[in-house]
Amino acid sequence: MTVRSERKLANISASSQKTAGHYATDITHRYPTFRDEPAKTTHNWLEGRRYDDGAEGLWRIGDNLYDLASFIQSHPGGPDWLRITKVIIVTNGTDITEAFETHHIGRRAEQLLPKFYVRPATHPRNVRLTFNEQGFYRTLKRRIRQRLDSIDTTPKKYSCLIVDALLVAVLVTAYLAVNFKSFILAFGCAVCVNATIIAAHNFLHQRDNWRMLAFNIAFLSYREWRVSHVISHHLYPNSLLDMEISSFEPFLCYLPWSSLKSSFQRYGSWVYGPFIYGAIFINEYLKRLKDSFNRGKNGFHLDDVIPFLLPIFMYATGQQSIGTVLQLWLFIVLMASLCFGLVGLSAGHHHPKALHSGDVFPEGWDFGLYQMATIVERKGVEGSLLKVLTTFGDHYLHHLFPTLDHAILPQLNDVFLETCHEFNVGKLSSSWFSQYLAQHWQLARIKSRRHMA
């Protein structure tokens, strides 16, 4: 494992040899353990973190170690957040610095932390990102904290209403599709299913709530995504720690490494990409099933029954045979998955101008500046909560403060832009069609870019 990791790190970027000491080509000092295992599971990702984080069997925040085991049931965000990784953390330990910073805007958690302090960490952090008090992220966080005291929280109810309305739309279109035996109506249902899942993503970032269960409507799992998306992608976008990068390899290789992808991989995605998008949902379910068998431990929960509620509803309310219902339901799942891939993979990160592992950036960069560099936002959705919720909109603020409901983000935009101007950092954006093309340009890219502070 060590030899392979060293070889991988050596191939990240030729520029790294010239800029050592001042610049980096990835946010980690070590190549992530288990990243190249055939099974790209959340279990493997968490297991790899325990080898790399130097948390010594405890929770690591910055350079200190804490024992939060007794706090799990009292966690204000719900015990599920800590229970997801309880076995890995309590047994082996991991670094939750970025998660702690982004999920606790107020001071309460910070004030409670000394109660659980154990000792300083023995080894330096594996992640290179920093949280200096006068840096971009903490400066913005302080200002956002102050603004939250006076904002209008009423718009949050509209986020709830949108998800509720989308769920009703799914049921209505599913009913019509099966009763008219129409694949056109089934495609309309698939669009509603996709929109429901993406909108429910707003709620899986928040404290435990029932609307996050809507995320499971077509074989995805909010529990899995709280690792692969919230703890992995959101905190370490476009890096070696980003599961939404590694999970698509070797078919879709977004990192600009010449050693990672052949010419077929660089350009073939134009042809086979849509087939991969269509398989995302079912593949996630099959992957969890296989992982359960391989580990000899059930990886499913009661909420994993949710995907089967839609075909049961279609059969119970329709006048068609079970075979017809299954055909329409499978079509809905495949088309919803295709839409999800088309929207999600071009939502804001996979653009040649966005920083990816292999590109060169300052060593010890501020966490917030790193986040900003990894995003190129999609134009045309701002100003509409429905569009934002169903297309992964408001990407910058959402990545910086993921627990905040999308509905209140517009009220924080002036503070955000003011801080960006102060730190001389700007937002990048491009059109829907440009984002789709850019994703493929990024898949073909093998030359590193330099991102300056």
Disulfide bonds with the S-S distance in Angstrom:
none
